């Protein structure tokens, strides 16, 4: 799998990650390479590379899908070097092996089988050699998965990986910081109980009598599911240690150094359940001199009202993101509001922002702006999947889709057909819906009578300018500049069916006003869908955060300007939420 080098910022040299592994047939049913009794085919491996020796070297199995850059950065941050697996023999020669599985179960098994790595992986693990699987790297160890399946896995751990049950009111995907219940077989998780770690997944393995000896921790989300397993030197975790801040780094350090180090425990409440997230958002665009800056506007007007009429500059993206990580932000979102308009992959500085940020920021990163199909000036066509792949490889954990999702939803509602060709569907199919956020930007439209409109409306608490008692929310595209004939409610329901894993809900009328979130809108949408909803636009005080979590089913709240201008620190928001009885990560 090859990535073209980033030799310059010239738009004529566009880096694209291209791999047939990214678009396998999801009906592919790989063989059970290990068998129920772990019988391996006899095979003589020839050595194609030097053994991965040395205490400072970590062998990384990166099969070419999703954001593995964060794992790489965490390993290097902890002072270790990386040797990439190029062939099955590299697995067998490893002293310690990390497998950060990402994407869909069937796609991953397809790659492992095609490249002959599944058998080598089984041999390595059965030899009780140091192994750490992450997320899908845990799930693939089980017998099979129901994701696009049934699809057989490596068969090392008894059990079937199934989808979370959303019928009990729990939102799927399971996204956010949740608490671990540590078992006696804890290993590298010793002393982590009562702390939050970051999960993002729709499928999970369940405890049973057959696999109970493997389980080192569980987590509760509707039911208790397996959060980690351990047998001897073999570890695997469903959560993302590379995205779990200092707690996650301590887990990685313990595995890499094969020693136990205590975690610095600040004074806080013990973690008990899924936390509400506080997200810092950075609107990034080029100023008139071509420099990327973080800006913020009132209802998308980002220029200073002065003679110079310059783009409002609130700081540098990488520096601000690093500061928000230190301040306790649970996630950082980059919304590129400049361009990608005509040439999404031409804006290499934004890709560099992701790379540099992910070197020192170990919480989830989302990037939005221009995730769509496009054709460049030379007639070369790029799919949205290729565009998203480059962002994932540059450090993004999730991509945010705006206008393109609106058009896809309109077409779906008109025809009732899922074509599979929209950016939303393509990316969700390969990377999983947990990697796709849909950004909805509606405006409130007041009406006197419900019969006057065809879209879902709400009774407003404060009447409109002409005494209207009802309002619907008209969706917009192109940065709020163009209204579309679709309501926020209808759009949210449609994109969930098309594969969205999360909704970022902005209200243009509240943006930059500092008077609080649009509770009517957020309640409408969070009650309508079973995926997580992020409340955005309007925060101006700590009380606005507790209000939105108290009055709606929002899973997270996002703010920008109040953090950039240091009007309301992230720490103050979380301290207030704790006092109000809201579970947060401190």
C-alpha positions as CSV (number, residue, x, y, z in Angstrom):
1,X,0.0,0.0,0.0
2,X,1.6,3.2,-1.1
3,X,1.2,6.8,-0.2
4,X,2.6,9.3,-2.6
5,X,5.2,11.6,-0.9
6,X,4.3,15.0,0.2
7,X,7.1,16.8,-1.7
8,X,5.5,20.3,-1.7
9,X,2.4,22.3,-1.1
10,X,1.8,22.6,-4.9
11,X,-1.7,21.7,-5.9
12,X,-0.2,19.8,-8.9
13,X,1.2,17.1,-6.6
14,X,-1.7,15.6,-4.8
15,X,-1.1,12.9,-2.2
16,X,-3.7,10.2,-2.5
17,X,-3.8,7.0,-0.5
18,X,-4.9,4.3,-3.0
19,X,-5.5,0.7,-2.2
20,X,-7.7,-2.0,-3.4
21,X,-7.9,-3.1,0.2
22,X,-10.1,-0.1,0.9
23,X,-13.0,-1.4,-1.2
24,X,-13.3,-5.1,-0.7
25,X,-16.4,-7.0,-1.3
26,X,-18.2,-6.9,2.1
27,X,-19.8,-10.2,1.4
28,X,-16.4,-11.9,1.4
29,X,-16.3,-14.7,3.9
30,X,-12.7,-15.5,4.8
31,X,-11.7,-18.9,6.1
32,X,-11.2,-19.5,9.8
33,X,-7.4,-19.5,9.6
34,X,-6.9,-20.8,13.1
35,X,-9.8,-23.2,13.5
36,X,-11.8,-23.9,16.6
37,X,-8.9,-25.8,18.2
38,X,-6.3,-23.4,16.9
39,X,-4.8,-25.9,14.5
40,X,-2.5,-24.1,12.1
41,X,-1.6,-25.1,8.6
42,X,2.0,-26.2,8.4
43,X,3.9,-23.6,6.5
44,X,7.5,-22.7,6.4
45,X,8.1,-19.0,6.6
46,X,11.2,-17.5,5.0
47,X,12.7,-14.5,6.5
48,X,12.3,-11.4,4.3
49,X,13.4,-8.9,6.8
50,X,15.7,-8.6,9.8
51,X,14.2,-9.5,13.2
52,X,12.6,-6.6,14.9
53,X,15.1,-6.6,17.7
54,X,15.9,-4.1,20.3
55,X,14.1,-2.9,23.4
56,X,13.2,0.4,21.7
57,X,11.5,-1.1,18.6
58,X,7.8,-1.8,18.3
59,X,6.4,-3.7,15.3
60,X,3.2,-2.1,14.0
61,X,0.7,-4.0,11.9
62,X,-0.9,-1.3,9.8
63,X,-3.0,-2.9,7.1
64,X,-3.8,0.4,5.4
65,X,-7.2,1.7,6.5
66,X,-8.1,4.5,8.9
67,X,-6.1,6.7,11.3
68,X,-3.1,4.8,12.6
69,X,-1.0,8.0,12.7
70,X,-2.2,8.6,16.3
71,X,-0.9,5.3,17.4
72,X,2.4,6.0,15.7
73,X,2.6,9.3,17.3
74,X,1.8,7.9,20.8
75,X,4.5,5.2,20.4
76,X,7.1,7.8,19.3
77,X,6.0,10.2,22.1
78,X,6.8,7.5,24.6
79,X,10.3,7.1,23.1
80,X,10.0,4.0,20.9
81,X,10.9,3.4,17.3
82,X,8.5,1.7,14.8
83,X,9.0,-1.1,12.4
84,X,6.2,-1.6,10.0
85,X,5.0,-5.1,9.0
86,X,5.7,-5.6,5.3
87,X,5.2,-9.4,5.1
88,X,4.1,-12.2,7.4
89,X,7.6,-12.9,8.5
90,X,7.8,-9.4,10.1
91,X,5.1,-10.5,12.5
92,X,6.9,-13.7,13.4
93,X,10.1,-11.8,14.0
94,X,8.6,-9.1,16.2
95,X,9.6,-8.7,19.9
96,X,6.4,-6.8,20.6
97,X,3.5,-6.3,18.2
98,X,0.7,-3.7,18.1
99,X,-2.3,-4.2,15.9
100,X,-4.5,-1.0,15.8
101,X,-7.4,-2.4,13.8
102,X,-9.7,0.2,12.2
103,X,-12.6,0.1,9.8
104,X,-14.9,-2.8,9.1
105,X,-14.5,-6.4,10.3
106,X,-14.9,-8.0,6.8
107,X,-12.5,-5.5,5.1
108,X,-9.8,-6.2,7.7
109,X,-10.1,-9.9,7.5
110,X,-10.0,-9.7,3.8
111,X,-6.7,-7.8,3.9
112,X,-5.2,-10.1,6.5
113,X,-6.1,-13.2,4.5
114,X,-5.0,-11.8,1.1
115,X,-1.6,-10.8,2.4
116,X,-1.0,-14.1,4.3
117,X,-0.8,-12.2,7.7
118,X,-3.7,-13.9,9.4
119,X,-1.9,-17.2,9.9
120,X,1.3,-15.5,11.1
121,X,-0.7,-13.4,13.5
122,X,-2.3,-16.5,15.0
123,X,1.1,-18.2,15.3
124,X,2.5,-15.1,17.1
125,X,-0.3,-14.8,19.6
126,X,-0.5,-18.5,20.4
127,X,3.2,-18.3,21.2
128,X,2.3,-16.0,24.1
129,X,4.4,-13.2,22.8
130,X,3.8,-9.5,23.6
131,X,0.8,-8.4,21.6
132,X,-1.6,-5.4,21.9
133,X,-4.7,-5.2,19.8
134,X,-6.7,-2.0,19.7
135,X,-10.4,-1.6,18.8
136,X,-10.9,-3.8,15.7
137,X,-7.6,-5.4,16.7
138,X,-9.6,-6.9,19.7
139,X,-12.7,-7.9,17.7
140,X,-10.7,-9.8,15.0
141,X,-9.4,-12.2,17.7
142,X,-13.0,-13.6,18.2
143,X,-14.6,-16.4,16.3
144,X,-16.8,-14.2,14.1
145,X,-18.7,-10.9,13.7
146,X,-22.2,-10.0,12.6
147,X,-20.9,-6.8,10.9
148,X,-21.8,-7.2,7.2
149,X,-21.8,-10.9,8.0
150,X,-21.6,-13.3,9.5
151,X,-17.8,-13.0,8.9
152,X,-15.3,-15.4,10.5
153,X,-12.5,-14.0,12.5
154,X,-9.2,-15.4,13.7
155,X,-11.0,-17.7,16.2
156,X,-8.6,-17.3,19.1
157,X,-11.1,-16.1,21.6
158,X,-14.6,-17.7,22.0
159,X,-17.5,-15.5,21.1
160,X,-19.3,-13.5,18.4
161,X,-19.0,-9.8,17.9
162,X,-22.4,-8.3,17.6
163,X,-24.0,-4.9,17.3
164,X,-25.1,-2.8,20.3
165,X,-28.8,-2.9,20.9
166,X,-30.3,0.5,20.3
167,X,-33.8,-0.5,21.2
168,X,-33.2,0.2,24.9
169,X,-32.6,3.9,24.2
170,X,-28.8,3.7,24.0
171,X,-27.3,5.5,21.1
172,X,-25.2,3.6,18.6
173,X,-22.3,4.0,17.8
174,X,-21.0,4.0,21.4
175,X,-18.9,7.2,21.2
176,X,-17.2,8.9,24.1
177,X,-15.4,8.5,27.4
178,X,-16.7,5.6,29.4
179,X,-15.6,3.9,32.7
180,X,-13.8,0.5,33.0
181,X,-14.6,-2.2,35.5
182,X,-11.3,-3.9,36.1
183,X,-11.1,-7.7,36.6
184,X,-8.4,-9.5,38.5
185,X,-6.7,-10.4,35.2
186,X,-5.9,-6.7,34.6
187,X,-2.2,-6.6,33.6
188,X,-1.5,-3.3,31.9
189,X,-4.8,-1.9,33.2
190,X,-3.8,-2.2,36.8
191,X,-5.0,1.0,38.7
192,X,-7.0,2.2,35.7
193,X,-10.4,1.4,37.3
194,X,-12.5,4.5,37.9
195,X,-11.0,6.4,35.0
196,X,-12.6,7.3,31.7
197,X,-11.2,6.0,28.4
198,X,-12.3,6.7,24.9
199,X,-14.5,4.4,22.9
200,X,-15.9,4.7,19.4
201,X,-17.6,1.5,18.0
202,X,-20.9,0.0,17.0
203,X,-20.0,-3.6,17.6
204,X,-18.8,-5.4,20.7
205,X,-18.1,-8.8,22.2
206,X,-20.0,-10.0,25.2
207,X,-18.8,-11.9,28.3
208,X,-19.6,-15.6,28.5
209,X,-18.5,-18.7,30.4
210,X,-16.4,-19.7,27.4
211,X,-14.3,-16.5,27.3
212,X,-14.4,-15.4,31.0
213,X,-10.8,-16.4,31.5
214,X,-9.7,-13.9,28.8
215,X,-11.5,-10.9,30.2
216,X,-9.5,-8.2,32.0
217,X,-12.1,-5.4,32.0
218,X,-15.7,-4.7,31.1
219,X,-17.7,-1.6,30.4
220,X,-21.3,-0.9,30.7
221,X,-23.4,0.6,27.9
222,X,-26.8,-0.9,28.1
223,X,-25.2,-4.2,29.0
224,X,-21.7,-5.1,30.2
225,X,-19.5,-5.8,27.2
226,X,-15.8,-6.8,26.9
227,X,-13.6,-3.7,27.2
228,X,-10.3,-5.6,27.2
229,X,-8.9,-9.1,27.2
230,X,-5.6,-10.6,28.5
231,X,-3.9,-14.0,28.5
232,X,-0.3,-14.0,29.5
233,X,1.5,-11.4,27.3
234,X,-1.4,-11.1,24.9
235,X,-3.6,-8.0,25.5
236,X,-6.3,-6.3,23.5
237,X,-8.6,-3.4,24.2
238,X,-11.8,-2.2,22.7
239,X,-11.1,1.4,23.6
240,X,-8.5,3.7,22.0
241,X,-5.5,4.2,24.4
242,X,-3.9,6.6,21.9
243,X,-7.0,8.8,22.2
244,X,-7.5,8.5,25.9
245,X,-5.1,11.2,27.1
246,X,-2.7,10.6,29.9
247,X,-4.5,7.5,31.1
248,X,-4.3,5.9,27.6
249,X,-0.6,6.9,27.3
250,X,0.1,5.2,30.7
251,X,-1.5,2.0,29.4
252,X,0.6,2.0,26.2
253,X,3.8,2.7,28.3
254,X,3.1,-0.3,30.5
255,X,2.7,-2.6,27.5
256,X,5.9,-1.2,25.8
257,X,8.0,-1.3,28.9
258,X,6.5,-4.5,30.4
259,X,6.4,-2.8,33.8
260,X,3.7,-1.3,35.9
261,X,3.6,2.4,36.5
262,X,1.0,4.2,38.6
263,X,-1.2,6.8,37.0
264,X,-1.2,10.3,38.4
265,X,-4.8,10.6,39.8
266,X,-6.1,14.1,40.1
267,X,-8.8,14.8,42.6
268,X,-12.0,13.8,40.8
269,X,-15.1,11.7,41.1
270,X,-14.7,8.1,40.1
271,X,-15.8,7.4,36.6
272,X,-19.0,5.4,36.6
273,X,-20.7,5.7,33.1
274,X,-20.5,7.3,29.7
275,X,-19.4,10.9,30.1
276,X,-20.9,13.9,28.4
277,X,-18.3,15.4,26.0
278,X,-17.1,19.0,25.8
279,X,-15.6,19.6,22.4
280,X,-13.4,22.5,21.2
281,X,-14.1,23.6,17.7
282,X,-11.6,25.4,15.5
283,X,-12.9,27.2,12.4
284,X,-9.8,27.3,10.2
285,X,-9.3,29.3,7.0
286,X,-6.7,31.2,5.2
287,X,-6.4,34.9,5.8
288,X,-5.7,37.5,3.1
289,X,-2.0,36.7,3.4
290,X,-2.5,33.0,2.9
291,X,-1.8,32.0,6.5
292,X,-4.0,29.4,8.1
293,X,-5.7,30.9,11.2
294,X,-8.4,30.0,13.7
295,X,-11.3,32.4,13.2
296,X,-14.9,32.9,14.5
297,X,-17.8,34.9,13.3
298,X,-21.3,35.8,14.0
299,X,-23.5,33.7,11.8
300,X,-20.5,32.8,9.6
301,X,-19.3,36.4,9.1
302,X,-15.6,36.0,10.0
303,X,-14.3,39.4,9.0
304,X,-13.5,42.3,11.3
305,X,-15.8,45.3,10.7
306,X,-12.9,47.7,10.2
307,X,-11.4,49.6,7.3
308,X,-9.0,46.7,6.6
309,X,-11.9,44.2,6.8
310,X,-9.4,41.4,7.7
311,X,-10.3,37.9,8.6
312,X,-10.6,37.6,12.4
313,X,-7.5,35.9,13.7
314,X,-7.9,34.1,17.0
315,X,-4.7,32.1,16.9
316,X,-2.8,29.3,15.2
317,X,-4.6,26.0,14.7
318,X,-1.9,23.6,16.0
319,X,-1.1,25.7,19.0
320,X,-4.7,26.2,20.0
321,X,-5.5,22.5,19.6
322,X,-2.6,21.6,21.8
323,X,-3.7,24.1,24.5
324,X,-7.3,22.7,24.4
325,X,-6.0,19.2,24.9
326,X,-4.1,20.4,28.0
327,X,-7.2,22.2,29.2
328,X,-9.2,19.0,29.1
329,X,-11.1,19.1,25.8
330,X,-12.6,15.7,25.1
331,X,-12.3,16.1,21.4
332,X,-11.0,18.7,18.9
333,X,-12.8,19.5,15.7
334,X,-11.2,21.3,12.7
335,X,-13.7,22.8,10.3
336,X,-12.0,24.2,7.2
337,X,-14.2,27.0,6.1
338,X,-12.0,28.3,3.3
339,X,-11.9,26.0,0.6
340,X,-11.5,22.5,-0.4
341,X,-14.3,24.2,-2.5
342,X,-12.7,23.6,-5.8
343,X,-9.8,21.3,-5.0
344,X,-10.1,19.4,-1.7
345,X,-6.7,17.8,-1.7
346,X,-4.9,20.9,-2.8
347,X,-5.0,22.4,0.6
348,X,-2.0,20.6,1.9
349,X,-1.4,23.0,4.8
350,X,-4.6,21.8,6.4
351,X,-3.4,18.2,6.1
352,X,-0.2,19.3,7.8
353,X,-2.2,20.9,10.6
354,X,-3.7,17.5,11.2
355,X,-0.3,15.8,11.2
356,X,1.3,18.2,13.5
357,X,-1.6,18.3,15.9
358,X,-1.8,14.5,16.2
359,X,1.8,14.4,17.3
360,X,1.0,15.9,20.7
361,X,-2.8,15.8,21.0
362,X,-4.1,12.4,22.2
363,X,-7.8,12.9,22.0
364,X,-10.0,12.4,19.0
365,X,-9.7,14.8,16.0
366,X,-12.5,15.5,13.5
367,X,-12.0,17.4,10.3
368,X,-14.7,18.8,8.0
369,X,-14.7,20.7,4.7
370,X,-15.0,19.4,1.2
371,X,-15.4,15.7,1.8
372,X,-16.9,14.8,-1.6
373,X,-16.2,13.5,-5.0
374,X,-14.5,16.0,-7.3
375,X,-12.5,16.3,-10.6
376,X,-9.4,18.4,-10.8
377,X,-8.3,20.7,-13.5
378,X,-6.6,17.9,-15.4
379,X,-9.8,15.9,-15.6
380,X,-8.6,13.4,-12.8
381,X,-11.5,12.1,-10.8
382,X,-11.2,11.6,-7.0
383,X,-13.8,9.8,-4.9
384,X,-14.9,11.1,-1.5
385,X,-13.4,7.9,-0.1
386,X,-10.0,8.8,-1.4
387,X,-10.3,12.3,0.0
388,X,-11.4,11.0,3.4
389,X,-8.7,8.4,3.4
390,X,-6.0,11.1,3.1
391,X,-7.5,12.9,6.1
392,X,-7.6,9.7,8.1
393,X,-4.0,9.0,7.2
394,X,-3.0,12.5,8.3
395,X,-4.4,12.1,11.8
396,X,-8.2,12.6,11.6
397,X,-10.4,10.1,13.6
398,X,-13.6,11.3,12.1
399,X,-14.6,13.3,9.0
400,X,-17.5,15.7,9.0
401,X,-19.7,16.0,5.9
402,X,-22.0,18.9,5.3
403,X,-23.5,20.0,2.0
404,X,-22.8,16.7,0.3
405,X,-24.8,14.9,2.9
406,X,-27.8,17.3,2.4
407,X,-27.8,16.5,-1.4
408,X,-27.6,12.8,-0.7
409,X,-30.4,12.9,1.8
410,X,-32.6,14.9,-0.6
411,X,-32.0,12.3,-3.3
412,X,-32.7,9.4,-0.9
413,X,-36.0,10.9,0.3
414,X,-37.0,11.6,-3.3
415,X,-36.3,8.1,-4.6
416,X,-36.3,5.9,-1.5
417,X,-33.1,4.2,-2.9
418,X,-29.7,3.9,-1.3
419,X,-27.3,4.1,-4.2
420,X,-24.2,3.5,-2.1
421,X,-22.5,6.2,-4.2
422,X,-22.7,9.2,-1.9
423,X,-19.7,10.3,0.2
424,X,-21.6,9.4,3.3
425,X,-22.4,5.9,2.2
426,X,-18.9,5.2,0.7
427,X,-17.0,6.3,3.8
428,X,-19.4,4.6,6.3
429,X,-19.2,1.3,4.4
430,X,-15.4,1.1,4.5
431,X,-14.5,2.8,7.8
432,X,-17.7,2.2,9.8
433,X,-20.4,4.8,10.6
434,X,-18.5,5.8,13.8
435,X,-16.0,7.6,11.5
436,X,-18.6,9.8,9.8
437,X,-20.2,12.9,11.3
438,X,-22.9,14.8,9.4
439,X,-22.9,18.6,10.0
440,X,-26.4,20.0,9.9
441,X,-26.7,23.9,9.6
442,X,-30.4,24.9,9.8
443,X,-32.1,28.3,10.2
444,X,-35.3,28.7,12.2
445,X,-38.4,29.6,10.1
446,X,-41.4,30.7,12.0
447,X,-44.9,29.7,10.9
448,X,-48.3,30.5,12.4
449,X,-50.0,27.2,11.5
450,X,-48.6,23.7,11.2
451,X,-50.7,23.2,8.1
452,X,-48.6,25.8,6.4
453,X,-45.5,23.5,6.1
454,X,-44.7,19.9,5.1
455,X,-41.7,19.6,7.5
456,X,-41.6,18.7,11.2
457,X,-42.1,21.7,13.3
458,X,-41.9,22.5,17.0
459,X,-43.9,24.8,19.3
460,X,-41.4,27.5,20.3
461,X,-41.0,28.8,23.8
462,X,-40.6,32.4,22.6
463,X,-43.0,33.5,19.9
464,X,-41.7,34.7,16.6
465,X,-41.6,38.4,15.5
466,X,-45.2,38.3,14.4
467,X,-46.5,36.2,17.2
468,X,-45.8,32.9,15.5
469,X,-46.1,29.9,17.8
470,X,-44.4,27.3,15.6
471,X,-41.1,27.0,13.7
472,X,-39.4,24.5,11.5
473,X,-35.7,24.4,10.8
474,X,-34.6,24.8,7.2
475,X,-31.3,23.1,6.3
476,X,-28.7,25.1,4.4
477,X,-25.6,24.3,2.3
478,X,-22.4,26.2,1.3
479,X,-21.7,27.6,4.7
480,X,-25.3,28.7,5.4
481,X,-25.5,30.7,2.2
482,X,-28.2,28.7,0.4
483,X,-31.4,27.2,1.9
484,X,-32.7,23.8,0.8
485,X,-36.2,22.4,0.7
486,X,-35.6,20.0,3.5
487,X,-36.0,20.2,7.3
488,X,-33.4,19.4,10.0
489,X,-35.6,16.6,11.3
490,X,-36.1,15.0,7.9
491,X,-32.4,15.4,7.1
492,X,-31.3,13.8,10.4
493,X,-33.5,10.8,10.0
494,X,-32.3,10.3,6.4
495,X,-28.5,10.6,7.1
496,X,-28.8,8.1,9.9
497,X,-30.3,5.6,7.5
498,X,-27.6,6.4,5.0
499,X,-24.8,5.6,7.5
500,X,-24.0,8.7,9.6
501,X,-22.6,7.8,13.0
502,X,-23.0,11.2,14.6
503,X,-24.7,14.5,14.0
504,X,-23.1,17.9,14.6
505,X,-26.1,20.2,15.0
506,X,-25.5,23.9,14.4
507,X,-28.2,26.6,14.6
508,X,-27.1,29.5,12.4
509,X,-29.4,31.9,14.3
510,X,-27.6,31.2,17.6
511,X,-24.1,31.2,16.2
512,X,-21.9,33.7,17.9
513,X,-24.7,35.1,20.0
514,X,-23.6,33.7,23.4
515,X,-27.2,33.3,24.6
516,X,-27.3,29.6,24.8
517,X,-27.9,26.6,22.6
518,X,-31.2,26.2,20.6
519,X,-32.8,23.8,23.0
520,X,-35.9,23.3,20.8
521,X,-33.8,22.3,17.8
522,X,-31.4,20.0,19.8
523,X,-34.3,18.3,21.6
524,X,-36.1,17.8,18.3
525,X,-33.2,16.1,16.6
526,X,-31.7,14.2,19.6
527,X,-35.1,12.6,20.3
528,X,-35.5,11.7,16.6
529,X,-32.4,9.7,16.0
530,X,-30.6,6.9,17.8
531,X,-27.0,8.1,17.0
532,X,-25.2,10.6,19.1
533,X,-25.9,14.3,18.6
534,X,-23.4,17.1,19.3
535,X,-25.0,20.4,20.3
536,X,-23.3,23.5,18.7
537,X,-23.8,27.2,18.3
538,X,-24.7,29.7,21.0
539,X,-22.7,28.8,24.1
540,X,-21.8,31.9,26.2
541,X,-21.7,30.7,29.8
542,X,-21.1,27.5,31.8
543,X,-24.8,27.3,32.6
544,X,-25.6,26.8,28.9
545,X,-23.7,23.5,28.9
546,X,-25.7,22.1,31.9
547,X,-28.9,23.3,30.4
548,X,-28.4,21.5,27.1
549,X,-27.5,18.3,28.9
550,X,-30.4,18.6,31.3
551,X,-33.0,19.5,28.7
552,X,-32.0,17.4,25.8
553,X,-30.5,14.0,24.9
554,X,-27.3,15.6,23.4
555,X,-24.2,13.4,23.9
556,X,-21.8,16.3,23.6
557,X,-21.6,20.1,23.5
558,X,-19.3,22.0,21.2
559,X,-18.1,25.6,21.5
560,X,-15.5,27.8,19.8
561,X,-15.5,31.5,20.3
562,X,-15.8,31.5,24.1
563,X,-12.8,29.2,24.3
564,X,-10.7,31.1,21.8
565,X,-11.4,34.4,23.5
566,X,-10.8,32.8,27.0
567,X,-14.2,34.0,28.2
568,X,-15.1,30.5,29.5
569,X,-12.3,28.0,30.1
570,X,-12.9,24.3,29.4
571,X,-12.0,23.5,33.0
572,X,-14.7,25.9,34.3
573,X,-17.3,24.2,32.1
574,X,-16.4,20.7,33.5
575,X,-16.2,21.9,37.1
576,X,-19.7,23.4,36.7
577,X,-21.1,20.2,35.1
578,X,-19.7,18.1,37.9
579,X,-21.4,20.3,40.5
580,X,-24.6,19.9,38.5
581,X,-24.3,16.1,38.7
582,X,-23.3,15.6,35.0
583,X,-20.8,12.9,34.4
584,X,-17.7,14.4,32.7
585,X,-14.1,13.4,32.2
586,X,-11.7,15.5,34.3
